[in-house]
Amino acid sequence: MRVAALYDIHGNLPALEAVLQDVHETGVDLVIVGGDVVLGPMPRETLDYLLAFQLPVQFILGNCEREMFVQLAGGPTSLPPAVKGIMKWVAEQLSAEQLDVIQSWPVGAQLEVPGVGDVLFCHATPQSDTDIFTRNTPEAKLRPIFDGLDVAAVVCGHTHMQFDRTVGRMRVINAGSVGMPFGDPGAYWLQLGPGVQLRQSTYDLARAAQRIRETEYPQALEFAASNVLRPPSEERMIEVFEQSANR
């Protein structure tokens, strides 16, 4: 069995279309969508596209979906006002049926993948959907999170940068981001079975940016420029994340 792991799509439908075309052509049997699916310029269209895909798709919840439902329920959140505004806009684009579907997603999934072993899929880490770590985070900081897990590998996302590293005895793989990558422009994802392949799909960035600008997304111009055409470099974002983690 071959599994495709798609993380952090963030409502970037053009990027998703390119990835699912590649997924179809590689003979994948199952798609795992690892959270942060709809918070972006085309939320309704992105979810509909995934739900209509011809292969089985299994979803897990990301921190953005969780925070959206906290906000909808009037619960406490520490998000900046701009992010709250975006979440409100996204929730208004989704139907009641779509919101019910998202709210039913589990926080993780576990699956036996031939050639890899038992794999745990989570958004950030098994203990939290907001934990931040990179390929450079010292192993000593991560051992308490991953030691003791009875699986062969953990697949995560959240930080929008691919890596494949070992923490203690655990293989930890970041699938990267389909819709908001850090690094070279493109759409990043992961293929599992029988081995592990960090994948990147290319697509028409100029056309995608134009489609995004034509939406009513509150930050459409910024998204097109900074997340599609000219994403931040990995080096810069690793520096930002590691500085944040050391505060």
N, C-alpha and C positions, 0 to 999 in steps of 0.2 A: 504494500500500500504506500502511495505517495501522498504527502500532506503539504499544502501550502499554508504558511502563516502570514497573514496580512495584518499589520498593526498601524495604528495612528493614521487613518485615512483622512480624517478631518474634513469631510465633505468635499474633497477634491475629486469630483467625478471623472474628469479627463484622465487623471493619473490612475484611478481605479479601473477604468475601461482598458487601459494599456496593460495593466497587470493581469486582469482576468483573461485577456486575450492570450498572454503568455502562459498563464496557468492552464488554460484549455489545451494549448498546443503541447505542453509537456506531459500530458497524461496523468495529471493529478487526480486523486480519488476523493479527497476531502479538503475543504477550505476551513481553516480556523481564523476567525476575525478577532483580534486581540484587544479590542476596546478603542475608545476615542474615535468613533466612526463618524458621527454626524456634526460635531462642532466645527463648522466651516461653511463655505459659501453655498454648497448645494446639499443640504442635509436630507431633505425628503427624497430627492432624486438618487442620492447615493445609497440610502437604505433600500429603496425600491429595486435598484439595480442588483444589489447583493441578494435580496430575497427572491429575485427572478432568475438567478444564475442557474445553469443547468446541472451543476454539481451540488452535492450536499454541502451546506454551510453551517458551521457551528460558531456561535458568538460567545464572547465573554465581555464583561462590563469593564469600562475604563473609568479613570477618575473623572473625566469630563462628563460622562453620562451620570455617574453617581452624584456629582456636584449639581448637575442640572436638576435632578429630582429633589435634592435637598432644597434648592432655591424655589422650585415649584411648590414645595410643601411649606414654604415660609420658615424653614429651619435656619440655624446660624451658619454662616459661611464667611471665610476670611478673604474671599476673592476680591480683587480690585473692581471698582465700579465699571470700568470698561469691559471686563470679562463678564460681569453680571449682565450687562446690556447685551452682549453677544449671545449668552445662554438664553436670555429671554427671547431674543429674535429667533434663535434656532428652535426653541420649544414651540413658538407660534407657527413655524413652518410645518411642523409635524402634526399628523392627524392623531386623534385619540387612539386609534388602533395601532399606529406606529409607536406611540409612547408606551402603550401596553406591552408591545413586543419587546421594546428596549428594556423595560422594567423587569421583564422575566429573565434576562440574561444572568447567568451565574458569574461569580467573580473569578472562576478558574475552570480548567478542564485538564483531565489526565488521559493519556492515550498511549497505547503500545505501538511504536513505530518500528517496523522491521529494519534491522541494520543499525538502529539507534538505541532502542530500548524503551523503557517506560519514560514518557516525557510529560512534564507538568507545564502547562501553559498558564501564565498569569500576566497581568498588565505591566506591573513594575517589578515587584518581588512577591514571594508567597505571603509575606506578612503585611504588605501595604501596597495600595495602588498609586502612591505618590513617592515612594523611595526613589532616590536618584543615585545612580552610580554609572561609571563609564569603564572603558577598557583600561583606564589608568588608575582606577580606584584601588588602593592597597588591599591585598587579599585579607589581611588581618581584620579589616573593617567589615568584610563580607562574610567571613566564616561563620559568625553567629547566626546569620540569616539562612545560609544554605547547608551548614552541617546538620546532619540528622535527618535530612529528607531522604525518603526511600524511593528515589527515582534515579534514572541514569542521566537525565538532562532537564534543565529548566529553560523554557523559551519565554522571553519577555520583550518589552518595547519601552514606551514612555519617554525615553530620552532621544529618540529619533535618529540614532546612529547605530549602524550594524557593528557587531563584534562577535567573536567566538573565543571564549576564554575558559580557563579552569579555575574554580574556587575550591580549594581543598581537593576532594575527589570528584566534585560536581562540575559537569560541563554546563556552562551558562551561555546562552546564545541570544543576542538581541537581533530581532528581525528587521530593525530599521523602520522607517516611516514611508508609507505609500504616498501620503499627500503633503507632508510638511518636513522634508528631509533637511538635515544639516550636512553640508558637504556639496559634492557635485550635484547639479540639477538632475532629476530623474525620480523614479518611483521604486522604492526598495522593499524587498520582501524576502521570505525564507522558504526554501524547499527542503523537506525532510523525507528520507527514504529513497534508496537504502542508505545513503550517506546524508551529509548536511551541505547544502549549497546556499551561500549568501547571494541573492539574485538582485539585479537591477533592470528595470524595464524603462525603455526610452519612449518618449511621446512628443508630439508637436507642442513645445512649450509656448511659443508665441500664440498659437491658436487657443491653447488652454488658458493662458493669461487673459485673452480677449473674452472667452466665455465666462470667466470668473468676474471680470470687470462689468459684464452685462447683468450680473445678478444684483439683488438689493442687499446683499450682505453688508453690514455696517463697515467692515474693513476690507472691502473687495479690492481696492487699489493697492493697499499695503500687502494683502495676501498674494496678489498676482506678482508684485515686484519682489517681495522678500521670501516667499515660500515656493514660488514656481520658477521665476526667471533667475534670481540671484540669491539663493539660500545662504545663510551664514556658514562659515567654514567649520569643519569638525574641530580644528585646533582651537578656534575661538570659543566654541560652545563647551568643549571639554574644560577649558580654563574657567569659564563662567560656572559650570556645574561643580567643579572641584573647589573653587573658592567658596561657593555657597555652602557646600557640605562641610567645610572646615570652620565655618563661623560658629 
